[in-house]
């Protein structure tokens, strides 16, 4: 719960200061969805998501945005 409750944020993994900013938004109550590259995901984790504190409070999905099926993905 926080002042940003109800706000939805999409974070594209690996783009500059985005992970830190998204972490702060999640800490303030925003619903943050992290989009990881499919090829970087192994056993449900990327090397950056396994032990990275910047990913606290975020949900994650692996999507290939270069494919039409990936562009059509919807999350709850």
Backbone as numpy.savetxt, mean C-alpha at the origin, in Angstrom:
# Nx Ny Nz CAx CAy CAz Cx Cy Cz
-8.39 5.03 14.88 -9.22 6.20 14.88 -8.34 7.45 14.88
-8.77 8.42 14.17 -8.01 9.65 14.12 -8.72 10.67 13.26
-8.12 11.82 13.06 -8.77 12.89 12.31 -8.96 12.58 10.83
-8.22 11.61 10.29 -8.36 11.28 8.87 -9.21 10.03 8.63
-9.91 9.57 9.66 -10.76 8.38 9.52 -11.77 8.61 8.40
-11.89 7.62 7.51 -12.79 7.73 6.36 -12.08 8.13 5.08
-10.85 8.64 5.18 -10.07 9.01 4.01 -9.39 7.77 3.45
-9.46 7.56 2.13 -8.81 6.42 1.50 -7.63 6.92 0.68
-6.47 6.24 0.85 -5.23 6.62 0.19 -4.67 5.42 -0.54
-4.18 5.63 -1.77 -3.51 4.59 -2.53 -2.03 4.95 -2.60
-1.18 4.03 -2.15 0.28 4.23 -2.19 0.86 3.30 -3.23
1.62 3.83 -4.17 2.34 3.01 -5.14 3.73 2.75 -4.58
4.03 1.48 -4.34 5.26 1.08 -3.66 6.50 1.58 -4.38
7.45 2.07 -3.61 8.76 2.43 -4.13 8.89 3.79 -4.77
7.96 4.67 -4.58 8.04 5.98 -5.20 8.42 7.05 -4.17
9.71 7.34 -4.08 10.22 8.41 -3.24 9.77 8.38 -1.79
9.32 9.52 -1.26 8.93 9.59 0.15 7.51 9.09 0.42
6.88 8.47 -0.58 5.50 7.98 -0.45 5.27 7.05 0.73
6.15 6.05 0.97 5.91 5.14 2.09 5.86 5.85 3.44
6.71 6.83 3.66 6.70 7.55 4.94 5.43 8.39 5.07
5.09 9.09 4.00 3.88 9.91 4.02 2.64 9.05 4.26
2.56 7.90 3.59 1.41 7.01 3.76 1.36 6.45 5.18
2.52 6.19 5.78 2.56 5.70 7.16 1.97 6.76 8.09
2.35 8.01 7.90 1.83 9.09 8.75 0.32 9.22 8.56
-0.15 9.13 7.31 -1.59 9.21 7.06 -2.33 8.05 7.73
-1.73 6.84 7.65 -2.34 5.67 8.32 -2.36 5.87 9.83
-1.30 6.43 10.39 -1.25 6.70 11.83 -2.34 7.68 12.25
-2.73 8.56 11.33 -3.76 9.55 11.63 -5.17 9.05 11.31
-5.27 7.78 10.92 -6.59 7.17 10.73 -7.02 6.91 9.31
-6.23 7.29 8.32 -6.60 7.04 6.92 -6.51 5.55 6.60
-7.33 5.11 5.65 -7.31 3.73 5.16 -6.32 3.71 4.00
-5.12 3.16 4.22 -4.06 3.18 3.20 -3.94 1.81 2.54
-3.99 1.79 1.20 -3.81 0.57 0.42 -2.51 0.73 -0.37
-1.56 -0.17 -0.10 -0.26 -0.17 -0.78 -0.35 -1.09 -1.99
0.06 -0.61 -3.18 0.08 -1.42 -4.40 1.52 -1.81 -4.69
1.80 -3.12 -4.57 3.13 -3.66 -4.84 3.18 -4.26 -6.24
4.39 -4.36 -6.79 4.58 -5.03 -8.07 4.45 -6.53 -7.87
3.77 -7.21 -8.79 3.54 -8.65 -8.66 4.85 -9.41 -8.63
5.79 -9.07 -9.48 7.05 -9.81 -9.57 7.92 -9.67 -8.33
7.64 -8.69 -7.49 8.46 -8.50 -6.29 7.89 -9.21 -5.07
6.71 -9.80 -5.20 6.05 -10.45 -4.06 6.43 -11.92 -3.99
6.90 -12.35 -2.82 7.21 -13.76 -2.58 6.62 -14.16 -1.24
5.85 -15.22 -1.24 5.23 -15.73 -0.01 4.42 -14.65 0.71
3.76 -13.80 -0.04 2.91 -12.79 0.57 3.63 -11.55 1.05
4.96 -11.52 0.90 5.73 -10.35 1.34 6.71 -9.94 0.26
6.95 -8.65 0.16 8.05 -8.15 -0.65 9.22 -7.97 0.31
10.43 -7.84 -0.21 11.55 -7.58 0.72 11.31 -6.36 1.59
10.56 -5.37 1.07 10.34 -4.15 1.84 9.19 -4.28 2.82
8.27 -5.24 2.64 7.13 -5.32 3.55 7.33 -6.25 4.71
8.29 -7.17 4.63 8.44 -8.18 5.67 8.76 -7.55 7.03
9.73 -6.66 7.13 10.15 -6.08 8.41 10.19 -4.56 8.39
9.48 -3.95 7.49 9.55 -2.50 7.32 8.50 -1.80 8.18
8.94 -0.99 9.12 8.02 -0.26 9.99 7.19 0.77 9.24
7.64 1.19 8.06 6.88 2.16 7.29 5.56 1.59 6.78
5.39 0.28 6.87 4.17 -0.35 6.37 3.13 -0.61 7.45
3.36 -0.09 8.63 2.40 -0.34 9.72 1.07 0.36 9.39
0.00 -0.33 9.72 -1.33 0.23 9.54 -1.83 0.25 8.11
-1.12 -0.41 7.19 -1.51 -0.39 5.79 -1.94 -1.78 5.33
-2.84 -1.80 4.35 -3.15 -3.04 3.65 -2.30 -3.06 2.39
-2.10 -4.25 1.83 -1.24 -4.37 0.66 -1.87 -5.32 -0.35
-1.67 -4.99 -1.62 -2.14 -5.85 -2.72 -1.07 -5.81 -3.80
-0.84 -6.97 -4.44 0.11 -7.05 -5.55 -0.68 -7.03 -6.85
-0.42 -6.04 -7.70 -1.18 -5.87 -8.94 -0.22 -5.50 -10.06
-0.43 -6.11 -11.23 0.33 -5.74 -12.43 -0.48 -4.69 -13.18
-0.14 -3.43 -12.99 -0.89 -2.33 -13.58 -0.64 -2.16 -15.07
0.28 -2.95 -15.64 0.54 -2.90 -17.07 -0.39 -3.83 -17.86
-1.19 -4.63 -17.15 -2.14 -5.54 -17.78 -3.55 -5.01 -17.57
-4.42 -5.25 -18.54 -5.81 -4.77 -18.44 -6.52 -5.33 -17.23
-6.27 -6.62 -16.92 -6.91 -7.23 -15.76 -6.44 -6.58 -14.46
-5.20 -6.16 -14.41 -4.68 -5.49 -13.22 -5.29 -4.11 -13.02
-5.55 -3.42 -14.11 -6.14 -2.09 -14.02 -7.58 -2.17 -13.48
-8.26 -3.28 -13.77 -9.65 -3.46 -13.35 -9.82 -3.95 -11.92
-8.73 -4.24 -11.21 -8.82 -4.78 -9.85 -9.48 -3.77 -8.93
-10.41 -4.28 -8.12 -11.08 -3.44 -7.12 -10.88 -4.08 -5.77
-10.64 -3.28 -4.76 -10.45 -3.81 -3.40 -11.61 -3.33 -2.53
-11.93 -4.12 -1.52 -13.03 -3.73 -0.62 -12.67 -2.54 0.24
